[in-house]
Amino acid sequence: MAHFNRIRSFAAAAVVLLAPVASAQVQQAQRVTYPEAKKGEQVDDIFGTKVADPYRWMEDLNAPEVADWVKQENAITEQYLSQLGMRVHFKNRITELWNYPKVSLPFRVGGRLYYARNTGLQRQSVFYSRTTLGGPPKLVLDPNTFSPDGSIALGGFSPSPDNRYLAYGIAEGGADWRTLLVRELESGKQLADTVRWLKGGGMSWTKDGKGFYYSRFPQPEAGKQLQNAIRDEKMYYHRIGTTQSQDVLIYERPDHPDWFVGGGVSEDGRYLFVSVNRGTEPQNRLYVADLGDPKQPKVDAPIRPLFDKGDAAYGPIGNVGSTIYLQTDRDAERSKVVAFDIASPEQWRTVIPEQMNAIDQIAMYKGGIAVNYLEDVKAHVRLYDLDGKAIGDLTLPGIGSLQGLSTREDTPEIFYGFTSPLYPTTAFRYDPATKKSTPFEAPKLNFDASQYETRAVFATSKDGTRVPVFVTMKKGLALDGNNPAMLYGYGGFDIATTPGFRPDVLAWLEQGGIWATASMRGGSEYGEAWHKAGMFERKQNVFDDFIAAAEFLVKQGYSSPSKLGIMGGSNGGLLVGAVEEQRPELFAVALPAVGVMDMLRYHKFTGGGAWATEYGSADDSTQFQYLVKYSPVHNVKPGTCYPATLITTADHDDRVVPSHSFKFAAMMQAAQGCAKPVLIRVETQGSHGYRPTDKRIAELADEWAFTAANTGVTMKVTP
């Protein structure tokens, strides 16, 4: 990959799834009896405002009373879901649609090609290598052997440059905490090397293949690793064949223990780049160490600053000798590419100036740079030579999204992934000489996409801002307001929401459903200004954008409030929770997943403190005033008829701890003013984004069955 073989800091990682009843409406009419959740008397005085927190006890994830409440809630949810007529159908059909071979984006290391492949329903994808593009695959690592139920997830995969070793990460329940292990690539022999307490990060080998850099946190308090706040990340170097206690400390910031430290080695092995972030903000500080001879690197070479102000994003993309190529948004909100000599970084020259559209992805290959721009959220890849001269476009299969660029600076080829709502994610190899793309193990799906279409439209937000919306549905569907629809959104952390493929959505489309995604402020769709417009006190813009997208679907006849659902996860779970509270009459169904629901205390757990650079913190008197106005846990109004709500979370989620969802569920259940159900589904041995394939399908089937039951959908198609 043209981006350096880097350690991803936690900030970057945080830098993101037939026995019909008489009638679907029967479920909606029956009021659910919920387990009793005791209300404590906790009241906080926050800058003179009394804030009740009756479910504070749910923050103790190890407490027996919390486990008992979760068990009762799961039982009630299962009882409800088991009676839904389309649950079995969705599980069976999603399983069928999921069951096709799929591969990851290939990447080259030391002349070999590596990629992950899933035959269809394997719990985790399996890694293979090839010595030539068309050569036979060789099994490298099968994560399905880690545990019989898939509860131990693969959390990183990095062959050494000489293909002698493989360093890989494992994660219990798919949690962000990683343990790195090492084995010999040829023999498969497991070595004793064990490196612990990485958080959502990776490793970066030195060119000699004798060791790697990594970033880790101090060992957490026993039993509290899934909830305690994290601090003091440091970078180390581990030499193969030694213990972790012998690892060399490379870089730390004791003056700023809340900052995150990451980085990586340049492809030629000459430089170590160290990137330091304050929380999850895209702005970073960039440092470098000259390792000298890549064959005999000085692994603890002195580190000096390149850009030390934290005033912009600085991301190295490659180098030619001492000339460094860098993506930055300094004086360019939509980003540009510059080049400079390592000895004088401020004397840079602009290689690719800022364009009308924002840079989404970028990679350097031999002789050129590939840049993916977002044109109203749609991918457009342009190719440049190393002097910045445009040399043409990389023609994509259609209108859609780019799912990664994989290149090497010494190889004239580009691997890329492409997807759209009706086009399964496919890896391609592009040859700049012939200007042709060739699929790499193209997927074959049992679904006739020609019967469906995706429309790119715009909604108008409260303040007049145009909000891109992609709508996928069956061709010829009448826009009479009678169609069930699901609207998805995220809107935050400088992450673009682009139109992509989900096998489970096809099962929804077959039932006459509509699938829509909104690309709201807070993301990176139009550059850093678009991101900033959804941060801090401007977070309400994101909610307004989502509401505008929903109102557009209703006004244009795509759906109606009694047929419309909303879904989102993580920051998108916060979005769904806030919006269903602000406009409960606009939606029939809400599906908040692993959401940040307590905006007054989120920063006290795991990596939550890092998000204060996006949201603000209730520890600040000014920021508290706007956070309390939309925090989902604090804006539930008793007696309100909220949409039918299915909250989903997981017991090993150490990014957004499940107590967020627990509190929200308890508050909503106590306040619900009508018979529409408010349920919570807590996955065991799952994490923020990870589920083994079988559990992921089961969860999705439950979400769609719940949606169908509460939007009046009855069986239309039996494929």
N, C-alpha and C positions, 0 to 999 in steps of 0.2 A: 504494500500500500504506500502511496506517495507520502501521506502523512507519516511522520516518523513513528517507528516502532516504540510507541510511547506507553507510559503508565497512565492509565486514566485515573484522575483524581476522583474522590467521592463526589465532588461538585459536578464533574462532568457526567458521572453516572446518574446522579440524581436530577446528572443528566440522567411512553414510554413506557383472545383470550375467549299399539293403538287400542285404547279402551275408553272411548269418548263418554263423557258425562252428557246428560240431557241437554245442557245449554252452558255456554261459556259464561253467561251472565249470572248463573246460579252461584258461582264462586264469589262474584263481586257483591251479591246481595246478602251473603251470610257474614255477620260481624264475627271477626276472629277474637277469641279470648286469649289475651296475652299473659305470659308469665309475670308474676309480680316482681317489680324491680324496686327495692326499697329506696326511699328518698332520704338522703342525709341532710344535715343542716348546715353544710358548708356554704358560707357566704364570704366572698372576697371584697375587700375595699380597694378598688383600683382607681387611684387618683380622685378619690371622693365619690366614686360611683359604686354602689352596692351591686355585686354580681353574684347571683346564686349559682351554685354548682352541685346540685343534689346527687349527681352520680359520680362524684370524684372517686369513690371507692372502686370504680371500674378501671381506673388507671393502674391498679396493682394486678398485673396480668398473671401473677403466680398465686393469687388468692383463691382458696377453694370456693368462696361464694361467687366469684366471677366465673369460674369453670362451671359451676352448677347452673348459673343463669344462662351461659352460652349453650349448655346441654339442653336446657328446657326450650330455649329459643329455636335451636336447630330442630328439635322434635316438632314444635308447632309448625315451623316452615315446611318440614318434610311432610307432615300430615296434609297441609294445604296443597303442596305441589303434587303429591301423589294422586290427588283427585282430579287433576287437570287433564282433560281429554287429549290434548296435543303434546303432552310431555314425552310420551313414548315416541310419537311421530318425529318430533324435533330431534330427539336423541338418535334415533335410527337414521334419519335423513342427513343430519349433520355428520354423523359417522361415515355415511356413504360419500358425502361430498368431500370430507377430509381425507379420505382414503385414496390418495394418489401420491406417487413418488415426488419428492421435492428436495431441492438442493440449496445450499447456501451459496453466497458469492465466493468463488474460488480466490485463493491468494497464493503467491509464490514465495518460497523460502529456499535458498540454496539450490535452486534449479528444480525443486519439486513443487508440484501443485497440490495444495491442500483444500479440502472442502468438507462440509457436513452434508449428510444425506439421510433422509427419513423415507422408509419404504411406504409410509402412509399413516400408520397408526402406532408406530413405535413411540414409547413414552418420551424418549429423548432422541435427538438426531445423533448419528454415528459419524465419526470423522474418518476420512480416507485420504490417501495421497496417490499421486501418479508421477511417474518420471517424465512422461510426455503427455501432451494434451489429449491424445487419443489412446493412450496406453491403458493397460488394465489397472483397476483400482486396488489398492492395498489397504487393509484395515489398519487404522492407527489407534483409535480409542473408541470404545463403546461405553458411554455413560450409563447405559441400561444395566451394566453389571455392578454398578456402585451399590445399588439397593434393590430388593425385589419389587418394591412398590413405587419406585421412581422418586422417592422422597429426598434422596441425595442428588443434587443437581450439579451439572457441569458449570463452573463459573470462571472460565478462562481457558485458552488453548494457545500455546506459543512454542513452536519448535525452535531450537537453537539455530543460528545461521549456518552451522556446518551439518545440520540434520543429525547430530549425535544424540541430543537429548530432547525430551518434550517436557515442558513445564505446564501444568494445568491446575485449575482451581476446582475445589469442590465446596458445595454450600448445602448445609442441612435445611431441608424444606425450601431451597431456593433463596434463602435469606441473603442480604447484602454482605454479610460476613463471609469471607473466603479463607480457605486454607490451601496453600500451594503445595503441590507434590511434584516429584520429578521421576521420570523413568527413561531408560534407554530406548531410543526409537527403533533400532533394528531388532533387538532381542526382546523388547517389552519388559525387561527386568526393572522392577520397582526399586528405586534408590531410597536411602534413609532420609534424604533431604525433606524437611517439613517446615514451611514458613506460614505462620499464623497471623491472624488479626488484621487482614486486609479488609477494606470495606468497599465493595463494589469496584475494585480496581484490578489492574493487571500487572504485567511484568514486562521488562524491556532488556533484551540480551545485549551484552557486549559482543563485538564482532568476532572475538576469538572463541565464542561459545562456551566459555568457562564459568560464566556466572551471569546474573541479571540484577537490574535495579528494580525496586518495588517500594511502595509507600504503605505504611501501616500505622495503626493506632495503638496506644497502650492497651494491655490486656484489661478487659472490663471486669467489673465486679461479678463474681460468680452468681449465676442465675438472673443477672440483670442485662445481659448482652443484647436482648431484644427490645430494651426500652430506655436504658440510660443514655444521656446525651454524650456525644463523642467530641473529643478535643485532642489537640497535640499530635496531628499527623506528621510523620517524619519519613524521609526517604533513606533507604538503606541499599547496600550492595551485598548480595549473597553469592558466595563462591561454591560451586558444585562440590559435594563431598564434605562440607562443613556443617556445623550446627547453626541454628538461628542465633544463638547467643554470641557467635563469632562474627556475625554480620557487621559490616562497616557502616557507621552513620555517615550519610552523605550530605544531608541538608535538613534543617529544621528552622522553625520560626517561633522561638520561645517568647518573642515580643508580641506575637499575635497567635495565641494558641487556637483561636477559632478559624484560622485560615487553613485552606487545603493545599497540599503539596503533591504535584504530579509531574510527569515529564516523560522523556524517553531518548533513546540513542538514534542519531541520524543513520540513514540506511548505509552510508559508507563506513560507519563505525567511528568517525572522527570526533563527533561532538555529542555531549550530553546536554539536552535542553531541560530546564527545570521551570515549570509553570506553577505559579502560586495564585490562588483565587480567594477572594473574600466571599465566602458563601457560594451561592449558585449564580452570582452575577457573571455575565460573559466577559467583563473586563478582567484582565489578568496582568501579573508581573512576570516578565520572562528573563531567565538567567541562562548562562551557558558555562560549560567546562570543556576545555580542549583536552581530550583523552590521549592525544598524541598518536602514535602508531597503532592503528586498529588491531594489528596482530598481537601487540603487547600493550594493551591500553593501561594508562595510569587511572585506575578506577576512582581514586579519591582526589583527582586533579582539582585545583582551586576553582570555585564557582564565582563568576562575576556577573554583574547586571548588564542586560541589553536594554530592556525597557522597564523601569522601576517605579513608574508613577501610578500604575493602575488606572490609567485614564482611558483605555481602549482595550479591544481584544487583539492579541498578538498570537497568531498561530503559524508556526513554521510548516511549510508544505514540502520542502526539499532543499537540496543544495547541490551546487557544482563547485567542488573544491571549497574555497573559503567564501564563496558567494551564496548567501542564504536567501531563499524565496519565502515570502511571508504573506499571509492573508491578514488584513487588519481593517478595522472600521474607524481608525483615527482620521478625522476630517473626511469621512466617507461612510455615512450611515448604512449604506447598502453593501459596503465592503469593496476592497480593491486588493490588488496584488502588488507588492513592492519587492525590490531586491537590494541587498547591501553587502558590503564586505564585513566579515565577522569582527574586524578590528574597529569599524566605525559605523555602528548601526544607525545613527541619526542622519548619516549622509546617504539616505536611501534614494533610489530612483523608482518612479512609478512604472510598473511593467504592464499591468492591466488596470486602467482607470475605473472608477466607480461608474456603473451603468444605470440605466433607468430601472432595472430590475435587481432584486437582491440576490446575492450569492447564497445558495443553499448548501452545495457541496463542491469540493475542489480536490484535485489530485494531480500530481506531477508524474509524468511518464518519460521515457527516454526521448528527449528532443522536444517535449511539449508539456502543456498544462491543459487539463480538462476542467471546465467550469460549468456547473449546473446552476442556471438562473431560474428563478420562479417568476413566470409570467402569469400574473393573476393566479398563482398557486400551481400552475401547470409547469412541468419540467421542460427545460430547453437547454441542451448541452452544447456549448461552444468550445472549439479547440483553438489554442494559441501556441505559437512557438515560444521559445524561452526569452525572446526579445519583446513579446507582447503583441506580435502581429497575428491577426485573426487568420486562421487557415481553414476555416469551414465549421460546419456543424456535425455533431454525431447524431444522425437521424434515429429517432426512437420509434418503436413499433406503433405508437399512436399517442393520443392525449392521455397523460397520466403522471405518475410519480417515479422519480429515480430512487431506487433502494440501494444506494451505496455505489462507490467507485473503488476498484481494487487495481492498483498499478505498482510498478517498480520503476525507479529512476534509471535502471540499466536495461530495461526491456521495453520495446516499442509495441505495447499492446495495452488494451484497456478492458478489464472486466467490469461489467455494470449490471445492476438489477433493475428491472422495470416492472411496474404494476399499475393497475387501475381497478376500479370496482368490479369490472367484468373480465379482467385479465389477470390470471394467477401470477404471482411473483415469479419471474423468470430471469435466470442468469444468462448473460450474453458475453461473448468475446468480440471486441472490436479491433480490427486490424487497420491502423492509420494508413498503411500503404495502399490497401485495396479499397478502403473506406466501406468495408462490409462488416456487418454484425452477424455472428453465428450463435444460435442458442447452445447453451451448455446443459445437456440433459434436460431438455424442455419438458415441462409437466404436461400430462394428458388428463384432462378433467372430464368427468361424466356429467356435463352440463351444457345445454345449448344456449350460449350467451347471445346468439343472434336475435333472440326474442325480446331482449331487454336493451335499455339505453341509459346513458348517463348524460345529464344536462348540467352545464355550468351556468349558474344564474347569480344574481346579486340581490341581497336584502338591504334595506336602508335602516341603519340604526337610529336611535333616538336623537343623536346630534347630527344626523345627515351622513355619517360615514358609510361607505359601501362595504358590505360584508360578503365575501365570496361564499357561495353555497353550492355543493355538488349533490344532485338528486338522481338516484338510480331507481328505475322502475320498469315494469313491463311496457313494451311499446303499445301505444293505442289505449292506455289506461285512461278512463274518463276522469277528468278533473272536476268532480262533482262534490268533493268534500267527504266522500264516503270511504276513502281508502285509509287503512291503518298505516301509520308512518312512524319511523324511529329516527330521531335527530341526535347525532353524536357531536360532541365538542370537547375541547381541552382548554385552549386559550391561556397560555402562560409559559414562563421560563424560557422564552426565546426559542420555543419549539414549534415548528410549522406543522399544521394539520393538513396533510395532502391526501388526495383521493387514492385509496389503496384497496387491496383485495382481502376479503374475509370469507372463508368457505361457509360459515354459519349464516352469513347475510343472504346467501343464495337460497337457503331454505325458507327464509322470510319472504324473499321476492316471489317464490313459487306460490306462496299463499296470498298473493295479491298485495303484499306489503311494499312500502316505499322506504328506501334507505337514503338518508341525507347526512352530509357532514358540513359543518360550518367552520370557516377559517377566521377566527376572531382576533381582535387585538390582544396583545400579550404574547403572541407567537412571533415567529421570525419571517412571516410571509412577505412582508414589505420592508424588512430591514429593522434596525434598532429603534427607529422612531415608532414603529408599529408595536414593538415590544414594550417600550416605555409607556405607551398610551394605555397599557393594561396593567401597570404596576402600581404598588402603593395605594395612594388615595384615588387613583384612577381605575382601580379594579372593577368598579361598578360599570365601566365601559364594556368589560367583557360580558358581564351579565346582560347588559342592554343589547349587545350584539347577538347573543344567543336567543334572547326573547324576540328580537327583530327577525331572526331566521325562522323561528317558530311561527310568528305572525305572518310572515311571507308565505309559508306553506299553507296556512289556513286561508289567507286572502286569495291566493291563486288557485284554490280548490284542490290542492294536492291532498289535504287532510282536513280534519276539524278537531276541536279540543277534546271531543269524546273518543277520538281515534289516534291521538298523537302522543307518542312517548319520547322521553329524552334519556340519554345515557352518556356516561363519561367516567373515567377512572383517575384516581390520585387527585391532581389539581382539577381534573375534569369531574371527579366526584364532588369536590367542593362546589364547582359550577352547578351541577345538578341539584345539590342540596340547597344552595342559595336561591336558585331560580324557581324551584318548585315552591319555596316559601314566599317568594316575591309575587309569583303569578300562579297560584294553585289552580285557578279556574281554566288556565290555558292548556293543561295537560291531563291526560288520562293515566299515564304511567311514568314513573321515575325510577331509574336504575343507577343509583350512585354506587360506584365501586371503589374500595380502598381509599375513601375520600378524606381530605383534610377538613374535619368538621368543627374542631374546637380551635378557632383562630386566636384565642386568648392564651392558650397553653401549648400550642403545637411546638414551640421553640424549646420546650423543656425536655424533649424526648429524642433519642437517637440523633439523626442528622437534621432534625427540624430547625435547629438554630441557624443552619445555612440558608434557610428560606426567608429569613428576615430581610435579606437583600432584595427580595422580590415582593414580599407582602408588607413588610414592616413588622414591628413587635409591640405587644401590649405592655412591654416594659418602658415604652416611650409614651408620654402623655398625649402627644398629638396623634401618633399612629393608633393608639388605643381607641380614640374617638371614631375613626372610620372602620376599624376592624370589628368593633362591637356591633356596628350597624348591619353587617352582613354575615357574621359568623353563624353558620347553620345551627349549631347547638344553642345559641343564644337568641335566635329569632323564631323559634317555634311558638305559635300562638294557639293556646287551648281553644277548642271548639271549631277550629277551621277544618273544612273538608279538603284534605290534601290528596293528591293523586295516589293511586295504588303504587306502593313503593316497595321495592325489593332491594335491600342493602346487601352488598357482598363485601367480604373481607376474608383474611386468612390469619391463622394463629401464629405464623412465623413471619409476618410482615414487620420487618424492623426498619422500614423506611417511613411509612405512615402507620404508626402503631394501631392495632385494632381497637384500642379504647376510644378512638375518634368515632368509629362506626357504632360501638357499643352505646356510647352516650347519646348519639343521634337517634339510634333506634329506640332507646328507652324514652327519650323526650317526645319523639313523634308518636309512639304508641300511646303514651299517656294523654297526648293532646288531640289525637285524631277525632274529628267531629262528625264523621260519617262511617259507613260500613266498608269503605275501601280499605283493603288490607295494608298494613305496614309490617313487613317481615325482614328478618335478617338471616343471611346464610353465611355461616362461618366455616371456611374450608380448613381441614386439618392437614398438616405437613405441606402447606402452601405458603407463598410469600407475596410480596407486593405485585410482582408481574409473572411469577413462575407457577405453572401447574403442569404436571405430567399430562400428556395428551388425553388420556382417558378422563382425567378429572376436569381438564379444561372443557372438553366436549360436554360432559355432564352439567357443568356450571352454565355454559352457554345455552344448552337445551332448556334448563330451568328458567333462565332469563327470558327466552323467547316464548316459552309456554305461558309464563306469567304475563307477558305482554299481550299475547293472543287472547288470554282469558279476560283481560281487562280492557281490551279494545274491541271486543265482539267478534273476533276472528273464529270462524269454524272451518273445518277441513275443506280445502278447495281442490288440492292436487295430491294424489298418491303416486309418486314416481315409481 
